[in-house]
């Protein structure tokens, strides 16, 4: 497997893990009105807000880094 293929695989794994996280959050945390904003105050498990708060900076950092990785290794995704 080439280095580009390895990088592409790791990126796909990151994207899938992020999707899985948000799919699960979507199931258990309602949204505010017709927005994409989570309404943590109205969900039963108040710890979810703390979990999301810990996850978000990581997710944001990864999303900022990925375009540089795409460019460096010539990886293209339809994301």
Secondary structure, DSSP 8 states (H G I E B T S, - for coil): --HHHHHHHHHHHHHHHHHHHHHHHHHHS-BSTTSS-B-GGGSS-THHHHHHHHHHHHHHHHHHHHHHHHHHHT-----
